[in-house]
Amino acid sequence: MYHFHLYYEVSQIKKAQEVLDHFRAHFNFPIGRVWDRPVGPHPIGSCQITVPSGDFEEVTNWFFDNRQELDLFVHRDSGNDLKDHTEAVMWIGKSYDLKLEIFK
């Protein structure tokens, strides 16, 4: 299982919603709340999409083509939050410093 976190500034929430609506038209994976503020380790607004391992490549390619210049943080979901957010990660677009102290 993987988590894809779509990152955006508050001024970009409408664009994020458009990306998520387009995503829903192509995939049937759980999409979390659209946060208008930092939450957990994420330094700006974000929304989590849970993707099965077998669909990782297809979803990654979809986001390369459809992210509308928004950034994505992608990580494995193994149950070890610190390791998942530091050692098994990928960024599409700009990378950010995460607030990792919550996992220590």
TARAGI-V903444 format. One record per pair of residues at least 4 apart in sequence whose C-alpha atoms are under 6 Angstrom apart, sorted by sequence separation. I is the first residue (numbers start at 0). J is the second residue. D is the distance in whole Angstrom. If there is no record, write none. Layout:
{{I	J	D} {I	J	D}}
This chain:
{{7	11	6} {37	41	6} {55	59	6} {61	65	6} {62	66	5} {79	83	6} {82	86	5} {83	87	5} {90	94	6} {37	42	5} {37	43	4} {36	43	6} {37	44	5} {36	44	5} {75	83	6} {35	44	5} {74	83	6} {34	44	5} {34	45	5} {75	87	6} {33	46	5} {74	87	6} {32	46	6} {74	88	4} {31	46	6} {73	88	6} {31	47	5} {73	89	5} {30	47	6} {30	48	5} {72	90	5} {29	48	6} {71	90	6} {29	49	6} {71	91	5} {70	91	6} {81	102	5} {70	92	5} {70	93	6} {9	35	6} {8	44	6} {7	44	5} {6	44	6} {6	45	4} {5	45	5} {5	46	5} {4	46	5} {4	47	4} {3	47	6} {3	48	5} {2	48	6} {2	49	5} {1	49	6} {1	50	5} {0	50	6} {0	51	5} {0	52	5} {41	97	6} {40	97	5} {40	98	4} {40	99	6} {6	70	5} {6	71	6} {5	71	5} {4	71	5} {4	72	5} {3	72	6} {3	73	4} {2	73	6} {2	74	5} {1	74	6} {1	75	4} {1	76	5} {0	76	5}}
